[in-house]
Amino acid sequence: MYLPGATAAQSPSPVEAAGATKVVPADALTLSAEFEGTLDQSVNTAYFCKGVARFIPTPTSESPSGQALLLTLDPSNSSSVGRCEPDDAGTERAELAEPDAARLPLGTEVWYGFRFMVPAAMKGRFAGQRLVIAQLKQHPETCPLGPRPFGLPANAHSNPTVSLRLIEDNVGDVMGLQLAVSGDQARKISVGQLMRHRDPFLDRWHEVLLHVKVMPQGRASPGDSGFVEGWLDGQPFADGLYGVEDDSGIVDRAEPFGYSGLVGCTYFKYGIYRDRQDEPWSIAFDRFRRGATRKSVESSSR
């Protein structure tokens, strides 16, 4: 569902004041998906591939009949028509994405928010495994894209520019998220990792917020660097904006990220992305938001 009427902040953020952030109207930035018993036109299922969608009750005082998506990646499920061709990396996916026509130009400052829940039945399944639950990627073409879906050129495949990875550790009995970035100079850089005791983390809804602008090194003008910051249940992954110079002009906590050859647009996906295996995995998702401000994507309750 598109959400008209969202407004940008009354005054520019420090990042906006410092650089030439792409200006996209707030109503064009704003997207929402509620998962009230259906995968509606607000989501792109081209990457759903081996996904199975079920819907579970999430009653609240404001919405007693509320529902959420229980997403299962089932390796026995036939791949859907779309961007699901086998890749050389030996991975598989069941992801939802922004509509192709709503992809954003490189250099757009944007906020994302969503909720996820790991069922208790999944305890121990993810330990030592790669599990990306959300990723922001770059595409070499300009935005918006045309009506026909297409993938990347063979020489343009890359790691996610920004990724959120679910981490499980059987030895430490913990579970949590890692926020990471990638680019021309590094395959993966950890921005920060937030871990919790595992049992209380399971069967509980968690809120993720992400504030990002992708501007690869070599493409940015002075003072117009890309950045990322994120929160898990209100706690930041790192202190301050990753990728922005400090007052002394030294980037002392952030290597550059982003791919200078992929300069068209960015697109956001969320769901399950993993190495291939025989076992089904399930995670629940709810209240996806994209917007111009933190307030526009943050849940009113957790």
N, C-alpha and C positions, 0 to 999 in steps of 0.2 A: 504494500500500500504506500503510495506517495503521501507525504504529510505536508500540505501547503501551510504557509503562514509562519514558519519558523523564522526567527530573526537572528542576525549576527550580533555579536557583542557591541555595545554602544561605543566603546573605544578600542583602538587596535591593540592587539597583544604585543609584547616585546618583540616577538618574532616577526609580526606583520610590520612593525615600525622599522625593523632592522633591514628587511629585504623586500624583494619584489615578488611577494606571494601571488600566485594566480588568483584572480578574483572570479569566483563562480557564484552566481546568485544563490541565496540561502535556500530558495524553493527547489533549485536544481540539485543542491547537495542533499536534500532531505529524502531519506528512504526509511521504510519500516516493514517488518514482517512479524506477525503475531502468532502464526501457527494455530489458529483456532479451528482445528480439524481439517485443514487443507494446506497444500502448497500452492498459494495463489500467484497471481501475475507479478507480485513484488519480488519474487525470487527467480533466479536463472538456474534451471536444472541440467544445463549442458554438461556439468561435471558430476552429476549425481551417480552415474556409472553403476556400481554394484550396491547402491543404496536401497534400503527398504524403509519407508516412512510409516510410522505409527504415531498415534496421538494419545497423550496421557493427561489425566486431570491435574490442574494446578489451581485449585480454588483459593480465592482471596476474598476479603470482605467487600472489596470493590467489584470483583468479578467472580461470583460463586461458581459459575460454569466454565471458568477459564481452562484452556488446554495448552499443551506444549508439544513440541516434536520430539519423539524418541527415534533417533536415527541409528540404523544398524547398517554396518558395512558387512554384507554377506558375500563371501567369495564364490559361493555357488550360484549367485544370482547373475543372470545374463546382463552384460553391459548394455546400457541404453545407447540410443543413437546420440551422437554428440562428440565431445572432446574426451573420449575414453579409450583411445587406441593404446595398446600396450607400449610401454616405453622401455628403453634400455636400462633404466635405473632399477627395474624390478619392483616398482611401486604400484599401488592401487589407491583408489579414492572413492569417497561418497561425500561430495561437497555441494553446498549451495553457494550462489554468488549473486553479486549485483547484476541487474539486467545489462546486457551489452550496451544498449543505448545510453545507460546512465554512468558508464565509466568516466573517470575524471582525467583532465589534462595533467601531465607531469607538472609538479610544482604547486598543486592545490593543497592548501591547508585544510584538513578535515578531521572530524571526530567519528569514532565508531564505538558502539556499545552492544553487548549481548550478554545473555545469561546461559550458563551450562551446568549440567548435573551429571556426575558419574554414578551410575547405579552400583549398589553394594555388590551385586553379582559379578561385577567386573574386577573386583579386588584381585590383585596379583597378575592380571592379564597383560599389563602394560610394562611391567618391570623389565628394564633393559631394551625396550623396543622404541622405535621411532614412531611418534604420534603427534602430528601437527593438527591442531584443532582450528586454527585460523591463519591466514596468510594474505599479505598484500603483495601482488606481483606487478611487474611492468610489462607493457606490450609495445612493440615498435610502431604500431599504427596510431594515427590521430583519433580523437574522440569527437562525437560518438561513433561507434562502429556501425557498419551497415546491417541490414536485416539478416544476412546469412552468416551463421557462426563460422569461425575459422580459428585455427590454432596458430602457434608461433612458427616462423620459418625454422628450418632444421638447424641453422646456426645461431639461433637466438634463445635457445632454452637456457634457463638459469635457475638458481636457487631462489626461494622467496626473498624479496627485498626486505620484508618484515615478516616474522613468524612468531606464533605462540605455540609452544610445545608442551604437552602434558608429560610430566616426569613422575615416575613411580619407583620407589626404592624399597624392596622387601627387607633389606638388612636394617635400614634405618626406620622402617615402618612409617614412611612419610610419602606424601603426594603433593604435587603443586604444579606451577607453570613456570616456564622460562620464556622471556622475551628476547628475541635474537634478530640480528640484521645480517644481510649479506651484500656483496657488491663486487666490483671489479678487482679489488685488492684482497678480499677475504671471503672464503666460502661460508663461514658462519662466525659471527661475533656475538657473545652473550652480553646483552644489556643488563640483565638482572634475572634472578631466580627467586621465587617465593615458595617455600615449602611449608606444609602443615602436617600435623599428626594425621595418619591416614584414615582411621575409622570415622572421626568427626568430619573429614573432608568428603566422604562418600555419602550418597543419598541426600545431598544438600545443594541448594542452588547457589552458584557463585556468579558474581558480576565482574565482567572485564570491560575496561575502558581503554581506548587507544587514541592518541592524538599524534598525527603524523603529517609530514610533508616530505615528499621524495624529490630531492634535487641532487643528482650525482655530481661528484667532484669533476670539474672540467666543464660542467654545464651551468654552474652557478656563478652569478655575478658577485662582486665583493659584498659581504654581509647577507648573502641570500642562500645560506647553506640549508640542506635538509636536516630534519630532526625527527625524533620519535620520543614519546613518553607513554607509559602505560600504568594501569592500576589493576590489582586483583582485590576485590572486596574492599576498595578504598585505600589499600596500601600501595605505594608506588614501587615499581621495580627498581628504580634508580633515583638518585638525588638530582633533580633538574632535567633539562632537555638534553638527551643524548645526541651529539652531533653539532652542538652549537658552541662557539668559542666562549671562553670565560672572559672576565673583565680585562685580563692581561693579553687577550688575543691568542691564547694557547689552547688548543683542543687537547686537554690533558686526560680526558676520560673517554674519548670517542674517536675511533678510526672512521674515515669516510665510508659511507655505504651507498648502495644504488649502482645501477648499470648504465654507463654513459652511452652505450649503443642502443638502449631500449628507451627511446625518448618520446614515444607517443602518448601513452596514457597508463593509468594504474587501475587495477581491479582487485576487489576484496572477495575472498572465499572463506567459508567456515564449514566445519564438519569433521570428517575423519580422512586423513592422508597418512599412509603407512607403507612399510615394506610388505610385499606379498606374503601371505600365509593362509593356512586352511581354516583358521578359527574366526567366527563372526565376532565383531566388536560393536558395542552400543554406547552411545552418549546422548543425552537429552539437551535440546537447545530451545531458547525462548527469547522473545523481545529483542530482536535485532534492530539496531538503529544506526543511521548515518546522518550526520548533521554538521552545522556550522559552529556549534558551541557545545561545551560539556553538558550544560543543562538540557540541551535538546536530545541527548542520547542516554542520559543517566536514568536508571529506574527510580521510580518514586519510592519503592520499597524493595527490600531484599528478602 
